[in-house]
Amino acid sequence: MHWELMECLLMIPVLTAIVPLLIFIQKNIFDKQVASISWGLVILLITLCVAYYIRKIIKKTKQLNYLHLGYACEMAVGQELELIVRPADRPYRVFHDIPFEGFNIDHLVVSPKGVFVIETKGRSKPLQNGSKQFKVRVEGDALHFPRHVEREPILQTQRNVKCIQKWLTEATGFNVPVGGVLVIPGWYVELKQRMVFPYIMNSTQLSQQLPNLFAGALELGQVQAISHQISQRVKDVDRTRVGRIVS
């Protein structure tokens, strides 16, 4: 994406320099005059091309800002999760960025109280009267942001929970209780309804509330078996990626 943005930034000055260059070549080298209509068509074509690249720059810049915001939010959530695994009396395992076919899980937490899928959604805060709006309301199974409503993050978390539960149950041979948590860093989450799964919170609440959540009881041996399956999956995917790069 950075290369595409650099291409756009290079093409705009190149295109804007074409018309003066053509005029210079026609007059000083070939000593010819070109009809006004021809110059008009050339200028129109170059204007359209420049407009296309400007539009592309705006689009790519927004995408980069969105990716940077998402990455920063995932890092913030990851740091909060590390607070959970620090105490020695907590047998927690935390995994980050677990790839699946066509999607990835931001974070997985394995504990005696179940497996938790942690999905992170970064959203920029709009300005109103010069101040940022930071409150998101959870109502009607939807996220009500100041200027729009979203249902997909909740549905995505629910889908990912079902996917992880199915995979881990098949991989381990026993029923694995899985819960979901949707984290929206930097926002104040106002709950207007009782949440079961996914729980919705901001990143600062995560390290405090996650140890109190309960998806289902797991013995220490089951925690280890589940953690082993997740570790193997991450390793297998990493080997596949390395093989593709080498070949």
Secondary structure, DSSP 4 states (H G I P E B T S, - for coil): -HHHHHHHHHHHHHHHHHHHHHHHHHHHTS-----HHHHHHHHHHHHHHHHHHHHHHHHHHHHHHHHHHHHHHHHHHHHHHHHHH-STT---EEEEEEEETTEEEEEEEEETTEEEEEEE---PPPEETTEE--EEEEETTEEE-SS-EE-HHHHHHHHHHHHHHHHHHHHHSS---EEEEEE-TT-EEEESS---SSEEE-HHHHHHHGGG--S----HHHHHHHHHHHHHHHHHHHHHHHHHHH-
